[in-house]
Amino acid sequence: MTPQDINRLLTTQPFEPFRLYLSDGRTFDVHHPDFVMVGNRTAHIFEIDDPSVRVYSNYAVISLLHITRAEPLATAAPR
């Protein structure tokens, strides 16, 4: 994915939570646009334990090259 692809997902109004799928099988759920910082080659994904509380518990730095797809959480398969 490109930085523009991710920014498009983050700026859609109204925001729709989504899941990012990586080439190694990991997934990351994005419940709020403030929990992703996008760079030219990487993204910082801030993980939260409770989507209703905007406090992160962990973060991951992922290469944009390894994001294979994004799906809305409403249609994504459970983890």
Rosetta constraint file for C-alpha pairs under 8 A:
AtomPair CA 1 CA 5 HARMONIC 6.05 0.50
AtomPair CA 1 CA 6 HARMONIC 7.12 0.50
AtomPair CA 1 CA 64 HARMONIC 5.55 0.50
AtomPair CA 1 CA 65 HARMONIC 6.21 0.50
AtomPair CA 1 CA 66 HARMONIC 7.90 0.50
AtomPair CA 1 CA 67 HARMONIC 5.95 0.50
AtomPair CA 1 CA 68 HARMONIC 7.10 0.50
AtomPair CA 1 CA 69 HARMONIC 7.61 0.50
AtomPair CA 2 CA 6 HARMONIC 6.65 0.50
AtomPair CA 2 CA 40 HARMONIC 7.82 0.50
AtomPair CA 2 CA 64 HARMONIC 6.56 0.50
AtomPair CA 2 CA 65 HARMONIC 8.00 0.50
AtomPair CA 3 CA 7 HARMONIC 6.10 0.50
AtomPair CA 3 CA 38 HARMONIC 6.23 0.50
AtomPair CA 3 CA 39 HARMONIC 6.60 0.50
AtomPair CA 3 CA 40 HARMONIC 6.06 0.50
AtomPair CA 3 CA 41 HARMONIC 7.58 0.50
AtomPair CA 3 CA 64 HARMONIC 7.55 0.50
AtomPair CA 4 CA 8 HARMONIC 6.01 0.50
AtomPair CA 5 CA 9 HARMONIC 6.59 0.50
AtomPair CA 6 CA 10 HARMONIC 6.26 0.50
AtomPair CA 6 CA 38 HARMONIC 7.49 0.50
AtomPair CA 7 CA 11 HARMONIC 6.04 0.50
AtomPair CA 7 CA 38 HARMONIC 7.48 0.50
AtomPair CA 8 CA 12 HARMONIC 6.13 0.50
AtomPair CA 9 CA 15 HARMONIC 7.77 0.50
AtomPair CA 9 CA 16 HARMONIC 7.82 0.50
AtomPair CA 10 CA 15 HARMONIC 6.78 0.50
AtomPair CA 10 CA 33 HARMONIC 5.08 0.50
AtomPair CA 11 CA 15 HARMONIC 6.66 0.50
AtomPair CA 11 CA 33 HARMONIC 7.41 0.50
AtomPair CA 12 CA 16 HARMONIC 7.18 0.50
AtomPair CA 15 CA 32 HARMONIC 7.59 0.50
AtomPair CA 15 CA 33 HARMONIC 7.52 0.50
AtomPair CA 16 CA 31 HARMONIC 7.84 0.50
AtomPair CA 16 CA 72 HARMONIC 6.64 0.50
AtomPair CA 16 CA 73 HARMONIC 7.82 0.50
AtomPair CA 17 CA 29 HARMONIC 7.42 0.50
AtomPair CA 17 CA 30 HARMONIC 5.56 0.50
AtomPair CA 17 CA 31 HARMONIC 4.70 0.50
AtomPair CA 17 CA 32 HARMONIC 6.58 0.50
AtomPair CA 17 CA 72 HARMONIC 5.93 0.50
AtomPair CA 17 CA 73 HARMONIC 5.61 0.50
AtomPair CA 17 CA 74 HARMONIC 7.82 0.50
AtomPair CA 18 CA 29 HARMONIC 5.91 0.50
AtomPair CA 18 CA 30 HARMONIC 5.37 0.50
AtomPair CA 18 CA 31 HARMONIC 6.86 0.50
AtomPair CA 18 CA 70 HARMONIC 6.49 0.50
AtomPair CA 18 CA 71 HARMONIC 5.39 0.50
AtomPair CA 18 CA 72 HARMONIC 4.07 0.50
AtomPair CA 18 CA 73 HARMONIC 4.59 0.50
AtomPair CA 18 CA 74 HARMONIC 7.85 0.50
AtomPair CA 18 CA 76 HARMONIC 8.00 0.50
AtomPair CA 19 CA 27 HARMONIC 6.53 0.50
AtomPair CA 19 CA 28 HARMONIC 5.52 0.50
AtomPair CA 19 CA 29 HARMONIC 4.36 0.50
AtomPair CA 19 CA 30 HARMONIC 6.04 0.50
AtomPair CA 19 CA 70 HARMONIC 5.48 0.50
AtomPair CA 19 CA 71 HARMONIC 5.34 0.50
AtomPair CA 19 CA 72 HARMONIC 6.20 0.50
AtomPair CA 19 CA 73 HARMONIC 5.80 0.50
AtomPair CA 19 CA 76 HARMONIC 7.06 0.50
AtomPair CA 20 CA 27 HARMONIC 5.45 0.50
AtomPair CA 20 CA 28 HARMONIC 5.15 0.50
AtomPair CA 20 CA 29 HARMONIC 6.40 0.50
AtomPair CA 20 CA 30 HARMONIC 7.71 0.50
AtomPair CA 20 CA 67 HARMONIC 6.59 0.50
AtomPair CA 20 CA 68 HARMONIC 7.66 0.50
AtomPair CA 20 CA 69 HARMONIC 6.05 0.50
AtomPair CA 20 CA 70 HARMONIC 4.55 0.50
AtomPair CA 20 CA 71 HARMONIC 6.80 0.50
AtomPair CA 21 CA 25 HARMONIC 6.77 0.50
AtomPair CA 21 CA 26 HARMONIC 6.19 0.50
AtomPair CA 21 CA 27 HARMONIC 4.65 0.50
AtomPair CA 21 CA 28 HARMONIC 6.81 0.50
AtomPair CA 21 CA 67 HARMONIC 5.71 0.50
AtomPair CA 21 CA 68 HARMONIC 5.64 0.50
AtomPair CA 21 CA 69 HARMONIC 5.41 0.50
AtomPair CA 21 CA 70 HARMONIC 6.15 0.50
AtomPair CA 22 CA 26 HARMONIC 5.37 0.50
AtomPair CA 22 CA 27 HARMONIC 6.08 0.50
AtomPair CA 22 CA 66 HARMONIC 5.23 0.50
AtomPair CA 22 CA 67 HARMONIC 4.44 0.50
AtomPair CA 22 CA 68 HARMONIC 5.41 0.50
AtomPair CA 22 CA 69 HARMONIC 7.40 0.50
AtomPair CA 23 CA 66 HARMONIC 5.17 0.50
AtomPair CA 23 CA 67 HARMONIC 6.30 0.50
AtomPair CA 23 CA 68 HARMONIC 5.93 0.50
AtomPair CA 24 CA 66 HARMONIC 7.70 0.50
AtomPair CA 28 CA 45 HARMONIC 7.53 0.50
AtomPair CA 28 CA 47 HARMONIC 7.67 0.50
AtomPair CA 29 CA 47 HARMONIC 7.69 0.50
AtomPair CA 29 CA 73 HARMONIC 7.50 0.50
AtomPair CA 30 CA 35 HARMONIC 6.87 0.50
AtomPair CA 30 CA 36 HARMONIC 7.55 0.50
AtomPair CA 30 CA 45 HARMONIC 7.86 0.50
AtomPair CA 30 CA 47 HARMONIC 7.91 0.50
AtomPair CA 31 CA 35 HARMONIC 7.63 0.50
AtomPair CA 31 CA 51 HARMONIC 6.25 0.50
AtomPair CA 35 CA 45 HARMONIC 6.06 0.50
AtomPair CA 35 CA 46 HARMONIC 4.98 0.50
AtomPair CA 35 CA 47 HARMONIC 7.39 0.50
AtomPair CA 35 CA 56 HARMONIC 7.92 0.50
AtomPair CA 36 CA 43 HARMONIC 6.72 0.50
AtomPair CA 36 CA 44 HARMONIC 5.62 0.50
AtomPair CA 36 CA 45 HARMONIC 4.81 0.50
AtomPair CA 36 CA 46 HARMONIC 6.23 0.50
AtomPair CA 37 CA 43 HARMONIC 5.58 0.50
AtomPair CA 37 CA 44 HARMONIC 5.04 0.50
AtomPair CA 37 CA 45 HARMONIC 6.74 0.50
AtomPair CA 38 CA 42 HARMONIC 6.40 0.50
AtomPair CA 38 CA 43 HARMONIC 4.45 0.50
AtomPair CA 38 CA 44 HARMONIC 6.50 0.50
AtomPair CA 39 CA 43 HARMONIC 5.70 0.50
AtomPair CA 41 CA 63 HARMONIC 5.94 0.50
AtomPair CA 41 CA 64 HARMONIC 5.58 0.50
AtomPair CA 41 CA 65 HARMONIC 7.53 0.50
AtomPair CA 42 CA 61 HARMONIC 6.51 0.50
AtomPair CA 42 CA 62 HARMONIC 5.41 0.50
AtomPair CA 42 CA 63 HARMONIC 4.39 0.50
AtomPair CA 42 CA 64 HARMONIC 5.18 0.50
AtomPair CA 43 CA 61 HARMONIC 5.69 0.50
AtomPair CA 43 CA 62 HARMONIC 5.42 0.50
AtomPair CA 43 CA 63 HARMONIC 6.52 0.50
AtomPair CA 43 CA 64 HARMONIC 6.61 0.50
AtomPair CA 44 CA 59 HARMONIC 6.69 0.50
AtomPair CA 44 CA 60 HARMONIC 5.68 0.50
AtomPair CA 44 CA 61 HARMONIC 4.54 0.50
AtomPair CA 44 CA 62 HARMONIC 6.50 0.50
AtomPair CA 45 CA 59 HARMONIC 5.44 0.50
AtomPair CA 45 CA 60 HARMONIC 5.27 0.50
AtomPair CA 45 CA 61 HARMONIC 6.38 0.50
AtomPair CA 45 CA 62 HARMONIC 7.61 0.50
AtomPair CA 46 CA 56 HARMONIC 5.81 0.50
AtomPair CA 46 CA 57 HARMONIC 7.47 0.50
AtomPair CA 46 CA 58 HARMONIC 5.97 0.50
AtomPair CA 46 CA 59 HARMONIC 4.23 0.50
AtomPair CA 46 CA 60 HARMONIC 6.59 0.50
AtomPair CA 47 CA 56 HARMONIC 5.44 0.50
AtomPair CA 47 CA 57 HARMONIC 5.87 0.50
AtomPair CA 47 CA 58 HARMONIC 5.16 0.50
AtomPair CA 47 CA 59 HARMONIC 5.44 0.50
AtomPair CA 47 CA 60 HARMONIC 7.78 0.50
AtomPair CA 48 CA 53 HARMONIC 7.90 0.50
AtomPair CA 48 CA 54 HARMONIC 7.39 0.50
AtomPair CA 48 CA 55 HARMONIC 6.41 0.50
AtomPair CA 48 CA 56 HARMONIC 4.54 0.50
AtomPair CA 48 CA 57 HARMONIC 5.33 0.50
AtomPair CA 48 CA 58 HARMONIC 7.01 0.50
AtomPair CA 49 CA 56 HARMONIC 7.25 0.50
AtomPair CA 49 CA 57 HARMONIC 6.52 0.50
AtomPair CA 50 CA 54 HARMONIC 7.85 0.50
AtomPair CA 62 CA 66 HARMONIC 7.32 0.50
AtomPair CA 63 CA 67 HARMONIC 7.28 0.50
AtomPair CA 71 CA 75 HARMONIC 6.93 0.50
AtomPair CA 71 CA 76 HARMONIC 5.94 0.50
AtomPair CA 72 CA 76 HARMONIC 6.11 0.50
